[in-house]
Amino acid sequence: MRSALPTTNNKWFGSNDRLSFSEADIRRTLQECTEAVYIVRNTEGEVGLACGMGTDNPADLQTLELLGMLPAVDARQLGDANFRKTYGLSYNYMGGAMANGISSEDLVIAFGKAGMLCSFGAGGLVPARIEQAIDKIQAALPEGPYAFNLIHSPNEEALEREACELFLRKGVKVIEASAFMDLTAHVVRFRAAGLSRNVDGSVKVGNRIIAKISRLEVAEKFMRPAPVAILEKLVAAGHISAEQASLAQQLPVADDITVEADSGGHTDNRSLVCLLPSILNLRNQLQQELQYPVAVRVGAGGGISTPESTLGAFSMGADYVVTGSINQACLESGSSDYVRKVLANAGMADIMMAPASDMFELGVKLQVLKKGTLFGMRAQKLYDFYQQYNGIDEIPAKDRAVLEKTVFKDTLENIWQSCVSFFEARDPEQIIRAKGNPKRKMALIFRWYLGLSSSWANSGAQGREMDYQIWCGPAMGAFNDWVKGSELEQWQNRKADRVALALLNGATYLQRIQLLKIFGVEVCSDLRQASVR
């Protein structure tokens, strides 16, 4: 039986401005019409689309068979509505933190003004620099949204403690906790210190945590209430009240868990399609057990850089998506133009793992760009020396000369004096621990190079281009492949909000293209035309 379309105020798009049966017209209809779209079949058996409002000839509708309908899809509808409500967002889209201010004030502000959340890259920065960023961001976004990164610093515990205290003092309400292998007193303190009671006696959450993880066992720690032992120590130290400790046992440590797959910087190189379902399953099990008033939300990061990966994450159940590598190539990032240019020409295979400065002694690695820089190979050589020798004096004279000439461009003794000056102002405990410990001294000297190489990249230090440490994941290459032939191919056109909207709008367009397949309509999805304008 033929089912006719509704005849109230319909207008058709396509050839003759009435119907869409050709592939080009169908693509145009899906791009231009954000309302519900009807899937129809004419008397010749052609399947096409109808969309819009108003027609001069309603009788035309009676010749069409209604097969189905594509619902209206807006980028604002992707993901969990409570995530948007909680953080005051228009989109379930977040820019993840990149340390040393690569996720800069300008990047956070640009995302915030576009109705998206971004975390300032506070990792590796001294408190005075972080405070400067807080003041600028709070002035530009007095009502938010914004977040600040609290990075786990096992070798520089003072930095983690001072950052936490600064966030509490300056009224920062949202932090992104990253690189944590276990809960620390500092991250628990931030959560508990913001708890109070509403008039009705329910828990009022003042400070929120978005935890970025890649391991199930770490995710579970953030999804459960804070350990009693940590809370008791915080009460004893006067950092939180007894009531706040009690309230903290009723809620998870984190409001949201970002599942971090294969990404730039610190990464376990996990597969998103494997890790995300596992974390979602864990969340569901814990919610059934603990019965929180609001379940922990789960987002997806690592590899998000195309409409396909964006839609794929939401389709797998992600409540929000997080981008990283592609934001470093945007104009608002804290990187230099040299870095933006190199990133814009990177392929998916132009990356490697290299030793991390903050966890050098533990052998932790991070993912960096290998194209256009020798940092990765030079950093690995330093770690090889660290494993092989017990101190600088054991390194053969020939190898030491090469290090001083090509890597440090100074004598190792002069570099050590720079380390002393640096840590006396930043964390004197580091120098104390190195006295009488040649291996520890060697580690600090090597970390001088690893730490400054990122700063050189951010500032565009001339003469150090081959030493630039550029954090990058395979998402960068996928993004570059996608935007070829569009305006976004040129790094000079990459503004953070424009890139984000291109991904989100492309995802909604792709979603409709996928739904059409149910009705046997195959359309080549030219996502560059659809979303990169």
QUIKA-V259115 format. One record per run of one state. SS is the DSSP state (H for helix, E for strand, L for the rest). FROM is the first residue (numbers start at 1). LEN is the number of residues. Records with the same first field share a line. If there is no record, write none. Layout:
SS = FROM-LEN ; FROM-LEN
//
This chain:
L = 1-14 ; 16-3 ; 21-2 ; 33-4 ; 42-5 ; 52-6 ; 64-1 ; 71-4 ; 78-3 ; 88-5 ; 96-9 ; 114-3 ; 121-6 ; 141-6 ; 152-5 ; 171-3 ; 179-6 ; 194-1 ; 198-5 ; 206-2 ; 214-2 ; 224-4 ; 237-5 ; 249-7 ; 261-4 ; 267-5 ; 291-6 ; 302-5 ; 316-5 ; 324-1 ; 329-8 ; 345-6 ; 356-4 ; 363-2 ; 370-5 ; 389-3 ; 395-2 ; 408-4 ; 427-2 ; 435-3 ; 460-5 ; 468-3 ; 472-3 ; 484-3 ; 490-1 ; 494-2 ; 520-7 ; 532-2
E = 15-1 ; 19-2 ; 37-5 ; 47-5 ; 65-6 ; 93-3 ; 117-4 ; 147-5 ; 174-5 ; 195-3 ; 203-3 ; 208-6 ; 256-5 ; 265-2 ; 297-5 ; 321-3 ; 351-5 ; 365-5 ; 471-1
H = 23-10 ; 58-6 ; 75-3 ; 81-7 ; 105-9 ; 127-14 ; 157-14 ; 185-9 ; 216-8 ; 228-9 ; 242-7 ; 272-19 ; 307-9 ; 325-4 ; 337-8 ; 360-3 ; 375-14 ; 392-3 ; 397-11 ; 412-15 ; 429-6 ; 438-22 ; 465-3 ; 475-9 ; 487-3 ; 491-3 ; 496-24 ; 527-5
//
